[in-house]
Amino acid sequence: MPHIELVMGDITAERVDAIVNAANSSLLGGGGVDGAIHRAGGPQILEECRALRATVLPDGLPTGDAVATGAGRLAARWVVHAVGPVWPGPGAEADARRLLLASAYRNSARVAHELGAASVAFPAISAGIYGWPADDAALVALETSAGAEAAPALVRFVLFSDRMHDEFRAAAERLGLDLG
């Protein structure tokens, strides 16, 4: 099981081996975390994303999947782009999409591990513009990361607000995770 940390801050400033980008399926940038990572990392990230789209991902990155590029000007070595699901509202569709959210975390951790990353920083995938409820987003993120079979030794969640940090802390307590 990886060591899990919760911090407040700007994910683009993290000094870790890999940063996870809450990307859209186009991989061509967007708003929120995605836009911030592309702006801070510079044009190299977009160039590598365009190359992926031109070769192995002509239809874009499927929801729940992850792929890596270099990190451009970021302090990290790699950016792992993951596509989380949009919150559909409560009901059966939410249960199915919850599995996709868990898959986005699991696949991101696996990709970072396969790259040889010893540390990875995650945002709260799908909890921004995609509208996933913060309490459930935190529970899925922590439960999936704690149970990941292939993950870097350090998994850090870089959270953008006091509210989100509080939700992750509460989820960790519900799951009985020792965040040391």
N, C-alpha and C positions, 0 to 999 in steps of 0.2 A: 504494500500500500504506500502511495506517495505521501510525503509530508505536505499538508495543505495549509496555506496561509491566506488571510483576508487582509487587504489593505485598501485605503482610500487613495485615489490619485489618478494620474494621467497614464494610461497604458503605453502611450508612445514614448514615455520617458523611462520605462522599465529596463533594467539591466539584467536581462535573462537571456537564455539561448534562443528561445522562440517566443513570439507573441502571437496570440490567436486573434484573427480579424473576424468580427461578426460581419461577414460579407453577404452580398446578394449573389444570386446565381450567375449573373453576368461576369463577375469578377473584375468589372471595369470601374470600380469606385462607386461611391454613393455618399450618403449622409452619415451622421453619427460617428461611431467608432471606425467604420469603414473609411469614411472621408478623412478622418483625422490621421489614420495610419497611412493612407496614400499621400496626404499632404506632407506629413513629417518624414516619411521614407523617401519621398522624391519619385522621379519618373521611372527609375529602374523597376519598381514594383509593378507599375502599370504595364511596362514593356514585357515583363515576364508573364503577367496575367494574359496579355494579348497573345503571346506565343502559345500559352496553354490552350486558349480558345481557338487558335488557328490549327492546332494539332490534335491533342488528346481529348479536349473538351469543347468540341464545336457547338454543342447545344447548351453549354454552361455547366456549372457544378450543381449536381442534384442536392436537394434539401437533405440534410443529415450527413452529408459527405464533407471531406476536407482534403485540401491539397496545399503544398508548400511552394513558396518562392523565396528568393533572397529578401533581405530586409532593407536594402538601399542604405539610406543615411541613418536608420534607427540604430540604437545601441545593440539590439539583438542581432543574431546571425540569420534568423529565418522568420518569415511570417507564414503562419498556418492559416489559410483562409477556410472558414467553415460557414456553411449556410444553415441557419436555424429556421424553423417554421414560423409562420405568422399565426398568432393566436386566433382560433376560429370561434371563440366563445365556448361556454360550457357545453358538455354533452359528449356523445360518442366520438365525434371528430376530434375533440380535444385529446381524448385518450390515445388515438392513433398518432396525432401530431406530437404528443408528449414523447412517444417512442422515437420520433425523428429528432427531437431536441436532445434526448439522451445520446442518440447516435452521433450528433454533431460534436458533443463533448468527447465521447469515446473515440471517434475517428480522429479528432484533433490530437488527443493525447497519444494515440498510436502513431500518427504521422510524426509528431515531435520526437517520440521515442525512437522511431526508425531512423530519423536524421542523426541521432546521437545526442540530442539535447538532454542536458541534466536538469534544466529548469524551463518552465513554461508559464506564461502569464495569460490568463483568460479574462475577457470581459464577461458581463452577464448576457450571454447570447440570447437573442429574441426578446429581451426584457425592455428594450427601448422602443423604437418606432414600430417593431413587429408586435408590440402590445401584450406580450406574455405577462401574466400576473407575477409580480415580484416574488411573492412567497413561494409559488410553485416553481418558478425559474430557479430560485436559489436551491430548493430541495432537489430538483433534477440535477443541477450542476454538481452539487456536493456529493450526492448519492452515487452518481455515475463516476465522478473522479475518484472517489474513495474506493470504488470497486473495480477500477480499470485494471485489466490484466497487463497492459503495456502502456506505461506512462513514464515521463521523466521523474526523477526522485523528488523534485520540488514542483508543486502545482500551486501557483499564486493566483488568487482572484483579485483583480484590480477593479474596484468598484467606484462608480462616478458620483455617488451621493451618500449622505448619511443614512437616508432611508434604505437604500439598497444594501449598504453595509449592515444595517440593523437586521434586514431580512435574511441575509446570509448568516449572520451570527445566530439568529433564532433557528434557522434551518439546521445549522451545525449542532446546536443543542438538542433539537428534536431527534437528530440522527445519532446522537451520542459520540460525535467526533471530537477528539482532542486536538485543538488547534495550537496547543503549546504556546 
